[in-house]
Amino acid sequence: MRRVVVLDVVGLTPRMLERAPGLEALAREGFAAPMDPVVPAVTSTVQASLLTGLPPSGHGVVANGWYFRELAEVLFWRQSNRLVAGEKVWEAGRARDPSFTCAKVFWWFNMHSTADFSVTVRPAYPADGRKIPDIYTQPAGLREEVTGRLGPFPLFQFWGPGAGIVSSRWIAACAKLVFDRHLPTLTLVYLPHLDYDLQRFGPEDRRVGAALAAIDGVAADLARHVRDRAEVVVLSEYGIRPVSGPVHVNRVLRDAGFLAVHVQLGKEYLDPGASRAFAVSDHQVAHVYVRDPRDVAAVAELLRGTPGVGEVLGEDGKEAHRLDHPRSGELVLFAAPDRWFTYYYWKEDGLAPDFARTVDIHRKPGYDPVELHVDPALAFPRLRIARRLAQKALGFRYLMDVISLDASIVKGSHGLRPTEPLDGPVFLSTSKKIRSDRVDAIDVKDLLLELVFS
C-alpha cells in the first residue's frame, strides 16, 4: 500500500493555482483538474460525498444542518459520524487490507467514527455559560499528546470575526504530529483559512490574495513534510462566487402566515414545530419544511415569486439533483447566482434572539456568515470585546454581542454548481496514475483507493 495525505484547502479553485506557487508545484508533479461538486456544495455534504462515493440522497447529509422532525428542532454542525450513511473510504480500504489505517484531522463528522485516529474541534461548555477551547480525539489519549505539544486549539481563530491563518497552522502542525507518530495509510486534513476572506470580502477582493498566499505556504509546508513518505492529494469543496445581497426567505414565509415564533424575555424565537412552513438556510441553498402536504403548492408559488430565489425544487427537482432524501425539505430552494439565504425571521431587530448578535453556530437555525464580521456599526468594537473578556475572566456571565444583523456585509457565498469549471472546486494529485481532465466528487473515494493500492 502507498500512503496518501489529502489536504482539503477550502475555497481553492483551479483559477487560483497560478497564484499559489506551492500548490501549483504539487500539480506539476502530477496533475490538476476541475472537480464537479454535489449540491448543496457546502462542507458537510461535499465531505460526506468525497468519503462515501454517494450523493446526498445516499449518505443523507443534505446540508450542514437540517430539521430533525422527531425533535422539532433545527440542528447544525453535528459531529457524530453515525449521521453519515454508506461505506466510508477507510472501511473500504480496511476490507481490502486489514492493515489499512486512517487519520481524520478536523474533517467533519469526526466523532465516534470507525477511523483509527480522529482529532476535531470540541469546545467545553461549563454550566456557568463559558465556552472554552478544546478538542476531541480518538483514541482519547491522543488529546493530551496533541495539546501537550501544540497548546490549546485556537478556537476563536477557527471561526468568527477573529478567524484566520492561526487555526489552519495549528491543524497542519497537528497533522504532522499524527502522521509522524502513527504513519496512517490515509490522512485527511482540513485547512479552512482561505474560505474566511472569500466569504467576508468576495473572490474579487484584493485581500483574498494575502489569504491565498498564507494557506499556500501552510499547505505546501505540510506537503513537503510528508512527501518522501506519501503521495499528496489537494482538493476543495466548492468555489466562492460574489454576491450582491441576501434573501430573507423566512420573513417571506412569516408575512404569508406560514412561519410561527414564540416570545421569551422579550425576544422572538423560531418555533419550527408550530410552523406550517419554514426554511433552513445554508448559503445559497435552503430546505423548506412544510408540515401539511396541502400547503406545498401554495408555499412553492409564493417562493417562486420571491426576488432572489432562482429555483424551487419539488419532488422531481430533488430527485434530479440527488437530494431526494427524507431529511430534505418538502421543497428545496436555489438562490439566484448573486444572492444567498439568511435564517432571519424577526421583523424588528430589537426582537432578534439574544444569540443573533453572537457567534453561536449551534443555536442559530441556519448558517450565518455574518459571524465572520465584527459589527461595523459599533463605535468602539475593541473596547466592547475587551469589556466582555474582562467579564469572562472575572467569572461573570457575559454576552459577546459584536455580530451585525446587517447581512448585506457578506460578499461571497456558495452552494450551487459553478457556472465556469475554473471557478469551482479543484482536485490535484502528485501522482499521474489517477490523472483525469475532470473529477466528480462522488468518484474521489475510488480515486483515493486506487492511489493507495496501485
N, C-alpha and C positions, 0 to 999 in steps of 0.2 A: 504493500500500500504506500501511496505517496501522501505526505501531509499537505493540507490545504488550509490557508488562512484567508478568510473572507472579511473584507473591510466594507461596511455599509456607510458610505460617505453621503449623508442625506442631502438631497437637493442638487447633487452633481449631475451635469448634463454633458453629452458629447461635445457641445459647442464650447464648454468651459475648459476642456482638456488642454487647448493650446495656451491657456493662461495658467496652467498648473504643471510646471515642468517636472516635478517629482512623479506625479501620477502619469503624465504623458510618457515618461521614460519606461514605466512599467508596461504601458501599452505597446511601446516599440519592441519590447522583448517578445510580446505575444500578439495581441490584437485588442481592439476596442470596437464596440458595436452599440447602436441604439437598442434599448430594451422596451418592449411593449408591456406596460403595467396592466394590472387588473383594475377594475373600477369598483369602489372608490379607490383612487390612488392616494391612500393615506397609510401611515406607518403600520398599524396593527394588521390591516387587511393585506397589504403587499407582503409584509414579512411572513404572514401565515401561508400565503401562496408560494413564496420562494422556498419555504421549508417543507411543504407538503406536496407541491405539484398540483394543487387543486385550486379551482376558482372559489369565490366566496360561497357559492351555492353548495360546495362540497365541504369546506372546512368550517363554515358558519360564522366567521369573523366578518360581519357585514359593514363594520366601521370601527373607529377607535372606541366607540361605546354604542349602546343600543338600549331599547326599552325592555326590561325584564318583566314580562306580562304577569307572571305569577306573583311578583313582589310589588307591582305597580310602581316601579322605580326606574329611573334612568341611571345607568352606571357607566362611567367612563374609566379607561385606563386600568382595567382589572389585570392581575398578573398571573393568575393560575393558568398553567399550560393545558389544563383539562378542558378549558373552553374551546380549544382548537381540535377539531376532529381530523382524522386522517393519519396516515403513517408519516412520521417525521423523517427527515433525511438521515439523522443519526440512527434511527431504528432500522431503516433500510440498509444502512451500511453495516450495522451490527449483525443483521440477518445474513449478510454475505460473508462477514468475517467477525467472529466474536471478539476479536481484539480491537475492533474499531472503537475509538473514543471521541467524544465531542465536548467542547467548552463553549458556552454561550456567555459572552461578556456584554451585558447591557442590552441585548436584543430583548424584544418584548415577550410577554407570556413566558416569563423566565423563572417562575416558581413552581415547584412540585412537578417538574418535567422528568423525562427519562434520560435527559442528557447527563453526562458524567460529572461535569463541572458547570456551575452557574454562578454568576455574580450579577446582581441587579440592584437598582435603587430601591430603598425601602425605609423611608423616614420613620423615626419613633414619634408617637403622639401620646405624651403623658396626659394624665387626667386633668392637669391644670391648663390644657389648651395649647401648650407649646408644640412646635414642630422642630425636631432635632435631626440633623443629617445622619444617615446610617445606610447600610447596605444589607442585603440578604444573600446568603451563599448556600450552595450545596456542593460538597459536604459542609456542614456548619462550621467546622474548624477553619475553613478557608477564609472566613470573615476576619478572624484575628490575624492571620498571616498577611492578608492584603492591607488591612488598616494599620497594622504594626509597621509595615514597610512604607506605606504611602500616606498615612494620616487619614483623617476623616474625608469621606467623599464630599466634594464641594457642591452640595445640593443647590445652593442659591445661585450658582453659576451654570446649572444644568437646565433650568427653566425660570422664566420670569424676567423682569427688567434687567437683572444682572447676568443673564445667560451669555456665555462667551466661551473662549477657547480653553479656559482653565479646566472645565469639566471634561472636554474631549482629550486634553493632555493626560488627565488623571486616568481616564478609561484606557487610553493607549498604554500607559505605564502598567496598569493592572493586567492588560492583555499580555504584555511582555512577561510579567511575573508568572502568570498562569501557564503561558506557553513554555517558558524555560523550566518551570517546576514539574509540569505534567506531560509535556510533549503530546498534546491531543492529535488525533488524526485530522479532525476538522475543528477549526477555531473560528467562531463568529464574533465579530467586533462591531459595535455600533458607535459611529462618530458623528454627532449631530450638529457640530458647530456652524457649518455653512447655512443650514436651514434657518437659523435665527435672523440674520440680516436680510436674507431673501424675503422672509415674511414681513419683517419690520419695514423695509425700505423699497422692496420690489427688485426684480432681477436687473433692471436697467440702471440702478443707482450706483454711483462710483464707489460707495463704501463697501459694496459687495466684493470688490477686488481685494481688499485687505482681508476679508473673511476667507476668501478662496485661497489666498497665499498662506494664511495661517493653517488651515486644515490640510493643505497640500504638504506643508512641512511636517505636520504631525503624522499624516498617513504614510508619507514617503519614509520617514524615520522608522516607523513600525515595520514597514515592508522590508527595509534593509536589515532590520534586526532578525527577521525570520527567514530571509530569502535563501540562505545557504542550507536551510532545513525544510523548506516548504515552498510550494507554488503559492502565488498570491492572486486572489480574485478581488477586484474592486467593483462594487455596484452601488446603485442608489435606488430609491423607492419611487421617486417622482421628480419632475421638474416643476419649478415655481413659475407662474405667469403673473404679469402685472394686473392689478385690479383697481377699479375706479371707485368702488363703493360697496356697502353691504346691502343685503336684503333681510329685513326683519320679518321672516315668514310667520313666526308665532304671533306677532302683533296683528298680522292679517287674519289669522285664524281666530284670534280673540275678538277682533272687531266684528267678525261674522257670527260670533256666538258659539264657536266650537271649542275654544280653549277655556279652562277653568283655573282659577287661582284661589289660594286660601291666604288669609292675613294673620300674621303673628307679630306682636310687638310693633305694629305699625308698618310692617314690610310685607310685600307680596311674594308668595312662593308658588311655583308651578304645581298644580295638582293633577298629575297625569292620570290617576285612576278615575278622577271625576270628569276628565275632559272627553268630549266627543271626538276631538281630533287635536293633535299637537305634533310638532316637528322636533326631531332630534338632529340638530345641525352639526355637520362635521366638514368644515372648509367649504368646498363647492358642491357637496352632496348632502342631502337631508332625507332622512327616513320620516315619513308622515304616518303616524299610527292612528287609525280610525276605528273607534270602538264598535260602531254599528255598521254592518255592511251596507245598509240602505243609505248611509251618508257618503259613501266613497265617491260616487259620481258627482255630487254637489261640491265636495271638497276639491276634487280634481278640476272641475270647471273654474272654481274660484282661483285656484293657484295657477292655472294656465293663463289667466288674465292678469297675473301679478307681475309688474315690471321687475326685470332682473331674473325671473325664472325662465330658464332656457328650455327645459323639457320636463314633462310629468310622465313618469312610468307607471303603468298599471301592471297587471299580471303578465301580459305578453312582453312588455318592455323589460320587466325584471328578468324574465327568462332569457331574453335576447342578450342581456348584459351579464348573465350568470349571477344574478342577485336574488334568484327565487329560492329563498330560504325562510323558514318560519321566524327567524329573528328579524327579518326585514320588515319595514313598514308596509302597510297596505298600498301605499304609494311611495315612490322614490323620486326626489327632485334633483335635477341637474341645474346648476346656476348658468346664467349667460356667461360667456367666456371671460368677461371682465368684471364679474361680480362674485360675491361669496355670501354664505348664510350665517347670520348670528343666531344665538339661542335666545336673544332678548324677547321678553313677553310683557314687561311692565310698560305702562303708558306715560308715567311720570318718573323722572329719575329719583325723586325723593322717596318713591315707593319701592325702588330696586332692593332686592335682598341684600343682607349685610355682606355676603360673600362676593357680590358682583364687583366690588371695588378692591378685591384682594386677588392674590394668586391662589386659586383653590380648584385644582383640576378634577377633584373627585365629587364635589358637591354641585358644580355647575352642570345643568342638564344639556350640555353641548360643549363643543370645543370653543375656546376663547383665545384667539391670537392677540387680542388687545393686552393680554397679560405680559407680553414682551416689552411694553412701553410703560414708563412712569408717566402718569397723567400730566400732559403739558400745561394744563390749566392750573396746576399747583404753583403757588408763588415761590415757595421755598421747599422744594421736594426733599432735598438732603436733610434739612432741619427736621422735617416730619419723620423721615426714616430714622434719623438719629434718636429722636424722641421715642419712637416705638421700640427701637433696640434697647434703649435705656430702661423702658418699662419691662421688657423681656428679661434683661439682666438682673433687675431687682425682684423678679418673680411675680410681677403683676400681670393680669390678663391684658392683652393688647390686641388691636386690630390693625394690621398693616394695610391700611386703606389708601393705596397710592396708585391704583389702576383706574384708568379713564373709563367712562361709559360712552365715549365717542368712538364708535367703531370705524369711522372714516379714516382714522390714522393708520390702519393696516393697508399696506401697499402691495402685498404679494400673497397668493393663495394657490391651492392645488386640489386635486381630487378627480379631475376629468382626464381623459386621454389627451395627449398633446396633439395639437394641430400640425406640428412640424417635429419629426423624429429627433432632430438635433436639440430640441428644447425639452425632451422627455428624459427619462432615466437612462443610465448608461450601464453597460456590462463590459468589463475588461479583464483580461487574464494574462499572466506572464507565460502561459503555455499556449502554443499554437494547436495543440492536439484537439481542442474543443472549438476551434475557430468557426465563427459564423458571421454573416453580414448583418443579421438581426436576431435578437434573442427574445423569446417570450418569457414573461415572469414565471409562468407555470412550468417551463422547461428547465429552470435553474436547478431544481433538486436533482434531476437526472444528469445535468452537466457536471455538477459537483461530484456526484458518484462516479461518473466516467473519469473525471480527473484523478480522483483518489485511486481508482482500481485500474487505470490504464497502464 
